[in-house]
Amino acid sequence: MRHLIVFAALCVASFTLHAAETPEIRRDPGKPQAIGVRHTLRTIPEACARIEGQFTGKAASPYLSEVVNTNPACHPRVRLRDAGEAKPTKAGGWIFNDQIEVHSAECPTQVAVVRIWRKPSSTAVPPKLDAQGSARVYIGGKEDTLKSHGADQLPQYAIATNVEGKACK
């Protein structure tokens, strides 16, 4: 009987932990990708960026990802951060937003996993309405966005990329 109670407690704890890790966006794993082929994982329009990745076939670093600017004239309205630096937690106001999984075409047991958290701004104030009743912000450059609104006041996204599963030889 004691084992049944412990097992039930573990199942409830496991379910609770897993439920807390369910992202806002639910998606199926992406199409398997060949080694050396760059692919877009996700675009974040408000950051003027997209996340791209590629399998390298190298044991030391099997997957590379980078954030690419989508348009030099675009002015970001959110701040992108590395998840290792940001340390996103629910207690810190972060929301687990998305999880993207892409299998290697040559090594199906190897999966690139990108996890994205978002942190809405709690102190940002919308700009005042102009004479036409619209909120407009005119910014000369990307740096002005951070300076005029304050980097901590902008909403944020944190990104972590990992490779999971067994490597192929």
HELIX and SHEET records of a PDB file:
HELIX    1   1 ARG A    2  ALA A   20  1                                  19    
HELIX    2   2 PRO A   45  ALA A   47  5                                   3    
HELIX    3   3 ALA A   83  ALA A   86  1                                   4    
HELIX    4   4 LYS A  142  HIS A  149  1                                   8    
SHEET    1   A 5 GLY A  30  GLN A  33  0                                        
SHEET    2   A 5 ILE A  95  SER A 104  1                                        
SHEET    3   A 5 GLN A 110  LYS A 119 -1                                        
SHEET    4   A 5 GLN A 156  GLY A 165 -1                                        
SHEET    5   A 5 ARG A  79  ASP A  82  1                                        
SHEET    1   B 3 HIS A  39  ILE A  44  0                                        
SHEET    2   B 3 ALA A  49  PHE A  55 -1                                        
SHEET    3   B 3 TYR A  63  ASN A  69 -1                                        
END                                                                             
